[in-house]
Amino acid sequence: MDCVKCKTMYKTAGLDKFRQIFCPKSSFIVGDGGIGVEGFLSMDISKLF
């Protein structure tokens, strides 16, 4: 399972809790404070799985 969170925020408590519960292989913050939207959309899809 992968997780993507897209919102302009710097607090990641919700994402951290999600990761504790579901143990995704990877997770990304898309937008301010994380990877840019264009960078995420042009990312090698194999990194998502």
PyMOL Python script that loads the backbone (N, CA, C, O; Angstrom):
from pymol import cmd

cmd.read_pdbstr("""\
ATOM      1  N   MET A   1       0.842  -1.171   0.000  1.00  0.00           N
ATOM      2  CA  MET A   1       0.000   0.000   0.000  1.00  0.00           C
ATOM      3  C   MET A   1       0.889   1.236   0.000  1.00  0.00           C
ATOM      4  O   MET A   1       1.906   1.278   0.693  1.00  0.00           O
ATOM      5  N   ASP A   2       0.510   2.220  -0.763  1.00  0.00           N
ATOM      6  CA  ASP A   2       1.211   3.492  -0.806  1.00  0.00           C
ATOM      7  C   ASP A   2       0.285   4.580  -0.301  1.00  0.00           C
ATOM      8  O   ASP A   2      -0.933   4.407  -0.258  1.00  0.00           O
ATOM      9  N   CYS A   3       0.860   5.674   0.071  1.00  0.00           N
ATOM     10  CA  CYS A   3       0.085   6.774   0.615  1.00  0.00           C
ATOM     11  C   CYS A   3       0.579   8.073   0.013  1.00  0.00           C
ATOM     12  O   CYS A   3       1.784   8.307  -0.076  1.00  0.00           O
ATOM     13  N   VAL A   4      -0.347   8.912  -0.398  1.00  0.00           N
ATOM     14  CA  VAL A   4      -0.007  10.241  -0.891  1.00  0.00           C
ATOM     15  C   VAL A   4      -0.897  11.229  -0.155  1.00  0.00           C
ATOM     16  O   VAL A   4      -2.111  11.047  -0.073  1.00  0.00           O
ATOM     17  N   LYS A   5      -0.287  12.264   0.373  1.00  0.00           N
ATOM     18  CA  LYS A   5      -1.041  13.307   1.061  1.00  0.00           C
ATOM     19  C   LYS A   5      -0.755  14.607   0.347  1.00  0.00           C
ATOM     20  O   LYS A   5       0.406  14.981   0.183  1.00  0.00           O
ATOM     21  N   CYS A   6      -1.776  15.292  -0.075  1.00  0.00           N
ATOM     22  CA  CYS A   6      -1.593  16.534  -0.810  1.00  0.00           C
ATOM     23  C   CYS A   6      -2.343  17.649  -0.097  1.00  0.00           C
ATOM     24  O   CYS A   6      -3.571  17.719  -0.148  1.00  0.00           O
ATOM     25  N   LYS A   7      -1.609  18.499   0.551  1.00  0.00           N
ATOM     26  CA  LYS A   7      -2.212  19.638   1.232  1.00  0.00           C
ATOM     27  C   LYS A   7      -1.090  20.560   1.665  1.00  0.00           C
ATOM     28  O   LYS A   7       0.013  20.108   1.973  1.00  0.00           O
ATOM     29  N   THR A   8      -1.371  21.838   1.687  1.00  0.00           N
ATOM     30  CA  THR A   8      -0.378  22.805   2.134  1.00  0.00           C
ATOM     31  C   THR A   8      -0.364  22.803   3.657  1.00  0.00           C
ATOM     32  O   THR A   8      -1.178  23.462   4.303  1.00  0.00           O
ATOM     33  N   MET A   9       0.568  22.057   4.210  1.00  0.00           N
ATOM     34  CA  MET A   9       0.710  21.999   5.653  1.00  0.00           C
ATOM     35  C   MET A   9       2.093  21.479   5.996  1.00  0.00           C
ATOM     36  O   MET A   9       2.754  20.843   5.175  1.00  0.00           O
ATOM     37  N   TYR A  10       2.510  21.750   7.190  1.00  0.00           N
ATOM     38  CA  TYR A  10       3.817  21.293   7.622  1.00  0.00           C
ATOM     39  C   TYR A  10       3.712  20.303   8.771  1.00  0.00           C
ATOM     40  O   TYR A  10       4.698  19.648   9.109  1.00  0.00           O
ATOM     41  N   LYS A  11       2.545  20.182   9.371  1.00  0.00           N
ATOM     42  CA  LYS A  11       2.336  19.208  10.425  1.00  0.00           C
ATOM     43  C   LYS A  11       1.983  17.875   9.771  1.00  0.00           C
ATOM     44  O   LYS A  11       1.111  17.809   8.905  1.00  0.00           O
ATOM     45  N   THR A  12       2.663  16.827  10.189  1.00  0.00           N
ATOM     46  CA  THR A  12       2.434  15.532   9.555  1.00  0.00           C
ATOM     47  C   THR A  12       1.907  14.495  10.539  1.00  0.00           C
ATOM     48  O   THR A  12       2.051  13.296  10.297  1.00  0.00           O
ATOM     49  N   ALA A  13       1.308  14.920  11.631  1.00  0.00           N
ATOM     50  CA  ALA A  13       0.814  13.973  12.637  1.00  0.00           C
ATOM     51  C   ALA A  13      -0.181  12.989  12.035  1.00  0.00           C
ATOM     52  O   ALA A  13      -0.137  11.799  12.347  1.00  0.00           O
ATOM     53  N   GLY A  14      -1.072  13.465  11.181  1.00  0.00           N
ATOM     54  CA  GLY A  14      -2.057  12.584  10.547  1.00  0.00           C
ATOM     55  C   GLY A  14      -1.394  11.553   9.651  1.00  0.00           C
ATOM     56  O   GLY A  14      -1.758  10.377   9.662  1.00  0.00           O
ATOM     57  N   LEU A  15      -0.416  12.006   8.875  1.00  0.00           N
ATOM     58  CA  LEU A  15       0.315  11.093   8.001  1.00  0.00           C
ATOM     59  C   LEU A  15       1.120  10.106   8.830  1.00  0.00           C
ATOM     60  O   LEU A  15       1.176   8.921   8.503  1.00  0.00           O
ATOM     61  N   ASP A  16       1.739  10.580   9.890  1.00  0.00           N
ATOM     62  CA  ASP A  16       2.514   9.691  10.765  1.00  0.00           C
ATOM     63  C   ASP A  16       1.618   8.608  11.374  1.00  0.00           C
ATOM     64  O   ASP A  16       2.008   7.442  11.431  1.00  0.00           O
ATOM     65  N   LYS A  17       0.438   8.983  11.822  1.00  0.00           N
ATOM     66  CA  LYS A  17      -0.506   8.018  12.402  1.00  0.00           C
ATOM     67  C   LYS A  17      -0.958   7.019  11.349  1.00  0.00           C
ATOM     68  O   LYS A  17      -1.035   5.822  11.627  1.00  0.00           O
ATOM     69  N   PHE A  18      -1.258   7.490  10.142  1.00  0.00           N
ATOM     70  CA  PHE A  18      -1.659   6.608   9.043  1.00  0.00           C
ATOM     71  C   PHE A  18      -0.564   5.585   8.774  1.00  0.00           C
ATOM     72  O   PHE A  18      -0.840   4.399   8.588  1.00  0.00           O
ATOM     73  N   ARG A  19       0.687   6.057   8.756  1.00  0.00           N
ATOM     74  CA  ARG A  19       1.813   5.159   8.502  1.00  0.00           C
ATOM     75  C   ARG A  19       1.956   4.119   9.606  1.00  0.00           C
ATOM     76  O   ARG A  19       2.289   2.968   9.324  1.00  0.00           O
ATOM     77  N   GLN A  20       1.711   4.502  10.856  1.00  0.00           N
ATOM     78  CA  GLN A  20       1.775   3.552  11.975  1.00  0.00           C
ATOM     79  C   GLN A  20       0.717   2.461  11.831  1.00  0.00           C
ATOM     80  O   GLN A  20       0.991   1.283  12.064  1.00  0.00           O
ATOM     81  N   ILE A  21      -0.475   2.858  11.452  1.00  0.00           N
ATOM     82  CA  ILE A  21      -1.593   1.913  11.371  1.00  0.00           C
ATOM     83  C   ILE A  21      -1.489   1.008  10.145  1.00  0.00           C
ATOM     84  O   ILE A  21      -1.670  -0.205  10.256  1.00  0.00           O
ATOM     85  N   PHE A  22      -1.196   1.589   8.964  1.00  0.00           N
ATOM     86  CA  PHE A  22      -1.273   0.833   7.719  1.00  0.00           C
ATOM     87  C   PHE A  22       0.073   0.375   7.156  1.00  0.00           C
ATOM     88  O   PHE A  22       0.109  -0.437   6.231  1.00  0.00           O
ATOM     89  N   CYS A  23       1.173   0.883   7.698  1.00  0.00           N
ATOM     90  CA  CYS A  23       2.530   0.493   7.271  1.00  0.00           C
ATOM     91  C   CYS A  23       2.699   0.486   5.743  1.00  0.00           C
ATOM     92  O   CYS A  23       3.055  -0.543   5.169  1.00  0.00           O
ATOM     93  N   PRO A  24       2.447   1.627   5.082  1.00  0.00           N
ATOM     94  CA  PRO A  24       2.630   1.658   3.629  1.00  0.00           C
ATOM     95  C   PRO A  24       4.102   1.489   3.269  1.00  0.00           C
ATOM     96  O   PRO A  24       4.987   1.826   4.055  1.00  0.00           O
ATOM     97  N   LYS A  25       4.351   0.968   2.084  1.00  0.00           N
ATOM     98  CA  LYS A  25       5.727   0.800   1.595  1.00  0.00           C
ATOM     99  C   LYS A  25       6.417   2.152   1.506  1.00  0.00           C
ATOM    100  O   LYS A  25       7.594   2.281   1.842  1.00  0.00           O
ATOM    101  N   SER A  26       5.686   3.151   1.057  1.00  0.00           N
ATOM    102  CA  SER A  26       6.234   4.500   0.933  1.00  0.00           C
ATOM    103  C   SER A  26       5.110   5.506   1.117  1.00  0.00           C
ATOM    104  O   SER A  26       3.931   5.164   1.021  1.00  0.00           O
ATOM    105  N   SER A  27       5.483   6.732   1.380  1.00  0.00           N
ATOM    106  CA  SER A  27       4.497   7.800   1.486  1.00  0.00           C
ATOM    107  C   SER A  27       5.164   9.093   1.039  1.00  0.00           C
ATOM    108  O   SER A  27       6.377   9.258   1.172  1.00  0.00           O
ATOM    109  N   PHE A  28       4.368   9.997   0.515  1.00  0.00           N
ATOM    110  CA  PHE A  28       4.876  11.250  -0.021  1.00  0.00           C
ATOM    111  C   PHE A  28       3.980  12.390   0.430  1.00  0.00           C
ATOM    112  O   PHE A  28       2.763  12.228   0.514  1.00  0.00           O
ATOM    113  N   ILE A  29       4.561  13.518   0.714  1.00  0.00           N
ATOM    114  CA  ILE A  29       3.801  14.750   0.892  1.00  0.00           C
ATOM    115  C   ILE A  29       3.973  15.514  -0.408  1.00  0.00           C
ATOM    116  O   ILE A  29       5.089  15.843  -0.810  1.00  0.00           O
ATOM    117  N   VAL A  30       2.856  15.790  -1.057  1.00  0.00           N
ATOM    118  CA  VAL A  30       2.885  16.476  -2.342  1.00  0.00           C
ATOM    119  C   VAL A  30       2.445  17.911  -2.136  1.00  0.00           C
ATOM    120  O   VAL A  30       1.371  18.163  -1.589  1.00  0.00           O
ATOM    121  N   GLY A  31       3.267  18.853  -2.571  1.00  0.00           N
ATOM    122  CA  GLY A  31       2.954  20.268  -2.425  1.00  0.00           C
ATOM    123  C   GLY A  31       3.955  20.940  -1.510  1.00  0.00           C
ATOM    124  O   GLY A  31       5.071  20.450  -1.334  1.00  0.00           O
ATOM    125  N   ASP A  32       3.565  22.055  -0.929  1.00  0.00           N
ATOM    126  CA  ASP A  32       4.461  22.797  -0.038  1.00  0.00           C
ATOM    127  C   ASP A  32       4.957  21.913   1.092  1.00  0.00           C
ATOM    128  O   ASP A  32       4.167  21.215   1.729  1.00  0.00           O
ATOM    129  N   GLY A  33       6.235  21.935   1.342  1.00  0.00           N
ATOM    130  CA  GLY A  33       6.817  21.125   2.400  1.00  0.00           C
ATOM    131  C   GLY A  33       7.153  19.717   1.972  1.00  0.00           C
ATOM    132  O   GLY A  33       7.651  18.928   2.775  1.00  0.00           O
ATOM    133  N   GLY A  34       6.891  19.387   0.723  1.00  0.00           N
ATOM    134  CA  GLY A  34       7.173  18.046   0.216  1.00  0.00           C
ATOM    135  C   GLY A  34       7.606  18.117  -1.232  1.00  0.00           C
ATOM    136  O   GLY A  34       8.139  19.132  -1.679  1.00  0.00           O
ATOM    137  N   ILE A  35       7.381  17.055  -1.956  1.00  0.00           N
ATOM    138  CA  ILE A  35       7.728  17.013  -3.371  1.00  0.00           C
ATOM    139  C   ILE A  35       6.729  17.860  -4.152  1.00  0.00           C
ATOM    140  O   ILE A  35       5.535  17.844  -3.853  1.00  0.00           O
ATOM    141  N   GLY A  36       7.204  18.591  -5.138  1.00  0.00           N
ATOM    142  CA  GLY A  36       6.314  19.413  -5.952  1.00  0.00           C
ATOM    143  C   GLY A  36       5.369  18.557  -6.778  1.00  0.00           C
ATOM    144  O   GLY A  36       5.680  17.411  -7.105  1.00  0.00           O
ATOM    145  N   VAL A  37       4.222  19.112  -7.111  1.00  0.00           N
ATOM    146  CA  VAL A  37       3.216  18.384  -7.887  1.00  0.00           C
ATOM    147  C   VAL A  37       3.806  17.908  -9.210  1.00  0.00           C
ATOM    148  O   VAL A  37       3.623  16.750  -9.584  1.00  0.00           O
ATOM    149  N   GLU A  38       4.505  18.779  -9.917  1.00  0.00           N
ATOM    150  CA  GLU A  38       5.097  18.388 -11.201  1.00  0.00           C
ATOM    151  C   GLU A  38       6.127  17.280 -11.014  1.00  0.00           C
ATOM    152  O   GLU A  38       6.191  16.346 -11.813  1.00  0.00           O
ATOM    153  N   GLY A  39       6.925  17.382  -9.971  1.00  0.00           N
ATOM    154  CA  GLY A  39       7.907  16.344  -9.683  1.00  0.00           C
ATOM    155  C   GLY A  39       7.252  15.010  -9.371  1.00  0.00           C
ATOM    156  O   GLY A  39       7.722  13.957  -9.804  1.00  0.00           O
ATOM    157  N   PHE A  40       6.166  15.064  -8.616  1.00  0.00           N
ATOM    158  CA  PHE A  40       5.437  13.836  -8.277  1.00  0.00           C
ATOM    159  C   PHE A  40       4.825  13.209  -9.527  1.00  0.00           C
ATOM    160  O   PHE A  40       4.928  12.001  -9.741  1.00  0.00           O
ATOM    161  N   LEU A  41       4.189  14.044 -10.349  1.00  0.00           N
ATOM    162  CA  LEU A  41       3.533  13.516 -11.542  1.00  0.00           C
ATOM    163  C   LEU A  41       4.513  12.997 -12.589  1.00  0.00           C
ATOM    164  O   LEU A  41       4.149  12.170 -13.425  1.00  0.00           O
ATOM    165  N   SER A  42       5.751  13.477 -12.549  1.00  0.00           N
ATOM    166  CA  SER A  42       6.737  12.988 -13.512  1.00  0.00           C
ATOM    167  C   SER A  42       7.633  11.901 -12.900  1.00  0.00           C
ATOM    168  O   SER A  42       8.582  11.444 -13.537  1.00  0.00           O
ATOM    169  N   MET A  43       7.329  11.499 -11.680  1.00  0.00           N
ATOM    170  CA  MET A  43       8.115  10.491 -10.973  1.00  0.00           C
ATOM    171  C   MET A  43       7.985   9.120 -11.650  1.00  0.00           C
ATOM    172  O   MET A  43       6.956   8.805 -12.246  1.00  0.00           O
ATOM    173  N   ASP A  44       9.029   8.327 -11.547  1.00  0.00           N
ATOM    174  CA  ASP A  44       9.002   6.968 -12.045  1.00  0.00           C
ATOM    175  C   ASP A  44       7.944   6.192 -11.265  1.00  0.00           C
ATOM    176  O   ASP A  44       8.064   6.030 -10.050  1.00  0.00           O
ATOM    177  N   ILE A  45       6.915   5.715 -11.949  1.00  0.00           N
ATOM    178  CA  ILE A  45       5.782   5.076 -11.289  1.00  0.00           C
ATOM    179  C   ILE A  45       6.192   3.853 -10.479  1.00  0.00           C
ATOM    180  O   ILE A  45       5.502   3.484  -9.529  1.00  0.00           O
ATOM    181  N   SER A  46       7.291   3.228 -10.835  1.00  0.00           N
ATOM    182  CA  SER A  46       7.730   2.045 -10.081  1.00  0.00           C
ATOM    183  C   SER A  46       8.121   2.409  -8.651  1.00  0.00           C
ATOM    184  O   SER A  46       8.167   1.522  -7.798  1.00  0.00           O
ATOM    185  N   LYS A  47       8.402   3.673  -8.358  1.00  0.00           N
ATOM    186  CA  LYS A  47       8.703   4.105  -6.996  1.00  0.00           C
ATOM    187  C   LYS A  47       7.462   4.144  -6.118  1.00  0.00           C
ATOM    188  O   LYS A  47       7.563   4.223  -4.893  1.00  0.00           O
ATOM    189  N   LEU A  48       6.301   4.091  -6.740  1.00  0.00           N
ATOM    190  CA  LEU A  48       5.054   4.141  -5.993  1.00  0.00           C
ATOM    191  C   LEU A  48       4.589   2.773  -5.512  1.00  0.00           C
ATOM    192  O   LEU A  48       3.717   2.679  -4.649  1.00  0.00           O
ATOM    193  N   PHE A  49       5.166   1.719  -6.064  1.00  0.00           N
ATOM    194  CA  PHE A  49       4.697   0.367  -5.740  1.00  0.00           C
ATOM    195  C   PHE A  49       5.803  -0.523  -5.265  1.00  0.00           C
ATOM    196  O   PHE A  49       5.566  -1.690  -4.954  1.00  0.00           O
TER     197      PHE A  49
END
""", "prot")
cmd.dss("prot")
cmd.show_as("cartoon", "prot")
cmd.util.cbc("prot")
cmd.orient("prot")
